Amino acid sequence: MHSKAWAKALDASWLVKYPKKWVVQMKDGVSNAMDWLVNDATFGLFTFKEFSRGIAWLIEWPYELTLSLLATGFFEGQGKQAVLLLPSISWLVVIIFVILLAQYAKNWRLAAVVGACFFYLAVFGQWHSAMITLASVLIAVPIGVLGGLWLGILAYRHRWFEQVLSPCLDLMQTIPIFAYLVPILFLFGFGPVSALVATIIYAMPPMVRVTTLALQNVNPEVKEFGTMAGCTDSQLMWRVLIPSANRSLMIGVNQVIMLSLNMVIIASMIGAGGLGFDVLASLRRLDIGAGFEAGIAIVALAIGIDRLSQAFAERSSVHGRSLSISTPGLSVFNYQRTALVLVALLISYLLGKYLPWLQTYPDSLTLTTGSFWNDAIKFLNINYFDQFESIKLFFLKGLMLPIKRFMIGMPWPWVIAMVALIAWRFGGVRLAAATVLMSLFILVNGLWVKAMLTVYLSAASVILAMSIGVPLGVWAGVSERAGKAINTLIDTLQTLPSFVYLIPVVMLFRVGDFTALIATVLYALAPAVRYTTHGIKSINSEILEAGAVSGCTGRQLLTHIKLPLALPHILLGLNQTIMLALSMLVITALVGTRDLGQEVYIALTKADTGRGVIAGLAIAFIAITADRILHASSNRAKKRFGLENH
């Protein structure tokens, strides 16, 4: 008998559907608390509103300066009375600058790639929007890096601070992107400064974790040598430990850059402007060509910034010292490059008044691919509509609907008990108790059905992503030639901001759960491949030789030795795939899902702080539950196969 029939027969319908009269409206309390914080809270000398406005001012003036340099120019006066004093930096100067920077960081090949990415922005009419986005990134990244470095150093020096900070970082990294925007919109208002605050908060946690871990992994002998040399605590940190951990720190910087770019695109919803706004506007009016052009511009900008930051990270690890300007005998680029850029800037400024193309790329030479993309999508939809519908129906009926019915039909006490049992099996009583409390939080706030819809969509996406990613990872692990091609694909997927995935999928499959599934799979595929490949390659060659000597075939080596030994890494890849899937599902609320992501999106559009925070916490608790259980199962698998030190 079905669970609903049992519940009806026993007069226990509350087992299937949590009664509305039992719902606790925590969101009202959160909204009231935020309202009090903004309007009434005071620290004696100043109010909280004055404090938030002070932070906004500190961020606004360097942003306005950078924006004027790159995009708008410097004006005197307001509105129609404004008079242009100085133009923005010429497009040619910016391109010359990034080319020389890339050549210094690595070689002329990288310089050509980065230069081509920025040249594309000019040729296809995306320069102004791209410079607005770049201005936001250039402000968010230094603040995120310095703030993360400072917090990471404090966590390294004080164990108690690390213990307090760790759950905060967990929450920051699991709360979906949209959920950041709701309270920040309430606190700082609509505009680019609010978007920058959200970007900094979102991008900082990886830098904190990387800094703490990098300092903890510095060779103890290096630290002892610094102490014996008579270094003070400050000298030991900045002259010994930080330079020694420089390679890992630069990886953290790269993560901050890419997360900042991703968040700046999404934060266009609260006034960031730039390429993200162009994509969002195109999605809203279903302008296929404009959406593709802006999306490709985001990809070009992301690839250029990503490759440049990776090159500096590699150069830093080779030299074993920081590339900061303050380093004696070394600068970001030498005097000749500096002189060349300054000369180009001066020439473009002087000649720009007489030769406008030196200052601004000519509109007459601008190309557009809008009509091409419109015609391509139209052609596909007209000629292959039945095939796309068949693919859609196959996954809906064969994968998505069965999972959805199962998740929605499960009585909530059974789900909580099952999750608690799994948590207890792998992580013990404390983990089981934590999962029960987090599940009850979702339940009593009346979000259980939306949470199950979120779990269903993420489960379907993760199943499909792992089904594709694990075989690709195995193939890349056993074949060097295949590995190069697959890694190139994964590098590209990891570079794309999440908004970009929505554009082609919406145009081919329209809105709905299947569209969300495809976009989420593409976004979450990378860790499934990466971790599987790493697990396969990290297996001790002596174990494989012993298996071959014992007469194992290639298939037996794979199924009986390689995959079991790579299981801990595959489980970690599964964990990261789930995290990315949950993060992406909030963004797919734009294409018509009805889960917790939609709840957060509605809260954002209505500026309902309490609703957005509670829904965001619900998603975070789902992510934390999955994260803790999978980490515990991975650790158990490592112990089982004797891989504790791997």
ABEGO torsion letter per residue (X at the ends): XBAAAAAAAAGBAAAABBBAAABBBAAAAAAAAAAAAAAABBAGABBAAAAAAAAAAAAAAAAAAAAAAAAAEBBBEBEAABBBABBBBBAAAAAAAAAAAAAAABBAAAAAAAAAAAAAAAAAGAAAAAAAAAAAAAAAAAAAAAAAAAAAAAAAABAAAAAAAAAAAAAAAABBAAAAAAAAAAAAEBEAAAAAAAAAAAAAAAAAAAAAAAAAABBAAAAAAAAAAGBBAAAAAAAAAAAAAAAAAAAAAAAAAAAAAAAAAAAAAAGAEEAAAAAAAAAAAGBAAAAAAAAAAAAAAAAAAAAAAAAAAAAAAAAGBBABAABBGBBABBAAAAAAAAAAAAAAAAAAAABAAAABBBAAABBBAAAAAAAAAAAAAAAAAAAAAAAAAAAAAAAAAAAAAAAAABBAAAAAAAAAAAAAAAAEAAAAAAAAAAAAAAAAAGAAAAAAAAAAAAAAAAAAAAAAAAAAAAAAAABAAAAAAAAAAAAAAAABBAAAAAAAAAAAAEBEAAAAAAAAAAAAAAAAAAAAAAAAAABBAAAAAAAAAAGBBAAAAAAAAAAAAAAAAAAAAAAAAAAAAAAAAAAAAAAGBABAAAAAAAAAAAGBAAAAAAAAAAAAAAAAAAAAAAAAAAAAAAAAAGAAAX
